[in-house]
């Protein structure tokens, strides 16, 4: 019986779309591709999620791979990327629906420390029964240790948990520790049916 629902944050509760800030701060498409590749898909992004770099510190490494003419735009993207973190349609209603029916709610997210700046604008942290952010424990999904950490920290039984993530590899990793789940593709109605409310 499912008692606990575990949510990924990015593209499940809040949309993560770097193109929003790239369009805002970078004029040319070719330059947007450079910054997208080097900042949002570069090693510093993962290091931020691991809690090894702040958003500002990400700039230092990335700037060495980006033409100097783009440094101002790069810095703005590095510092202001959270402007893209907008509520996924239906997320708030879904959270309210499952909470009212007695499910415990958890967040398990790969995110830098800036999570604590933008996420409360969507929902208070204490709305959830527990939150694990990768930067705090220096482990990112799909490393199975992050799922075990969540289970152990909140004394949860894996078989009583259901995990929603937009990335298949993260859902598969959860299943390796006994947590059932499904890939979220923007359809909360489908999630309702899978959890068998």
N, C-alpha and C positions, 0 to 999 in steps of 0.2 A: 504493500500500500504506500503510495506516494504521500509524504508529509512535508517535504521540503522542496522548494523550487529554487534552483541556482541559476542566476542570470549572468551571462557575459554583459559587459557594459556597451562596448563599441559596436554599433550597428544592430544592437538588440534593444537597448534602452535609449541610447543617444547615438545619432548618426555620426559617423566619422568619415568625413570627406575633405581631404586636404585641398581639393580643387577650389573650395570656397575661398580660402585665404590666398591661394596662388592667383586666382582670378582678380582678387582685390589688390594685391601688392606687386604683381609681376605683369608687365605690359605685353611681352611677346610670348607666343606659344612655345617656341624653342627654348626660351629661358625658363618658362614654367616647367618644362620637362626636365631641365637640368636640376633645378631645385627639388622637384618632386623625387627624382632618382637619388640625389645625394643626401637630402635631409630626411624625407619621409620613408625612404627605402634603404637608407644607409645604416651602417653598424651603430652609429650614435643613437638612432631611434630605439633600438633594442637596449642599448646601454642605459638610456633614460628609463625605459620600462623596468630594467633591473635595479633601478635606484642608484646607479653609478654616476649619472650625470643629471644636472638640472636642465630645464629647457634652454636657459641661457648658455650653459656650458656645451650644449650640443653644437652651437654655432662655431665654437673654436675649431673642432675637428673638421666639420663640414666645410668651413670657409677655405680650408687648404685645397679643396678639390673643386672649388667654384670660382669663376673669374671675379676679380675684385670689383668690377663694375656692378656685380649682382649682390655684393655684400650687404648693402642697405636693405634690399628686398629680402634677402636671406634672413637677416636678423629679425625683421618684422614677422616673417613666417615662423621662425623659431620661437618667438615670444608670444605671438598672437594667434597661433594655429587653433587655439581652443574656440575661436569664434565659430568654427564649423560644428561644434558639438551641440546639435539641436535635438530636441525630443523626437524619437521615432513615433510616427503616428500610431496611436492605439496603446502605447506603452503604459501610460499612466492609468488608463482604464483597465488594462489587463492586471496591473499590480493591485489596484483596488479590488478587482473582482476576486482574485485568488486570496488576497489577505482577508477579505470578508468571510471567505469560506474556511478559514482556519489554517491555511498553508503558511508555513514559515518561509520567509524570503531571504535569499542571500545573493550577494554580488561577488563574482570571481572574475577579476579583470587584469589584463596586462595594461598597465598604465604608469606614467611617471607621477611624481609627487604633485603635479598640478591637478590631478584628479580631485584633490581635496579643495581646490579653488572653484572648479566649475561644476562638479557633480551636485553639491548641495543646492545649486540653483535649479536643478531639476527635481530633486527630492531630498529631504533631510536624511542624513546618514542613519539616524535612529529609527527611521521608518522601516529599515531592514533589521532582520534578526542577526545578521552578521555580514561583514565585508572583508574580503581579502584582496589586496591590491599588490601586484607583483613587485613594485618598487620597495615595499616594506619588508619583504622576505627574500628579495634577490633571486627569485625564481619566476620564470615565465611559462605560460602554457605554450606548447603541449607537454612540458615536463610533468610527469605523473606526480612528482613530489608536491606540486602546488595543490593538487586535488586532495592528496592525503593530508596536507596541512589544514585545509578547510575542514575536512571530516574530523580530524583530531582536535582542532581548536574549538569547534562548536559541538563536539561529542555527537556527531551525526552517524547514522547507519547508511552506508552507501546505497543499499537496496531501497531505502526510503526517500532517495533523492532523485530529482529529475533536472537535467542540465540543458540550458538553451544557449547556443553559441552560433555565430554566423559562419564559423570556419569548421569544415568537416574534420580536420585533423585534431581540433580541440575536443570535439565531441567523442571521437574515437579514443582519445587518451583518457577521457573520463570513464569510458566503458571498461578500460583496462583495470580500473580500481573498483569496478562494480557499480558505478553510477550510470543509470540509464539516461538517455537524452536524445535530442534531435537537433538537426541543423535548422536554425531559424532563417527563413527567407522572406520575412516581412509580413507573415500571416499569423496573427495571434489566434485567430479562430482555429487554425490547424493545431496550434499548441494546446488549446483547450481540449480538443478531441483526444490528443495523444496522452494527456495526463488523466483522461477519463473522469472529468468532473461530473 
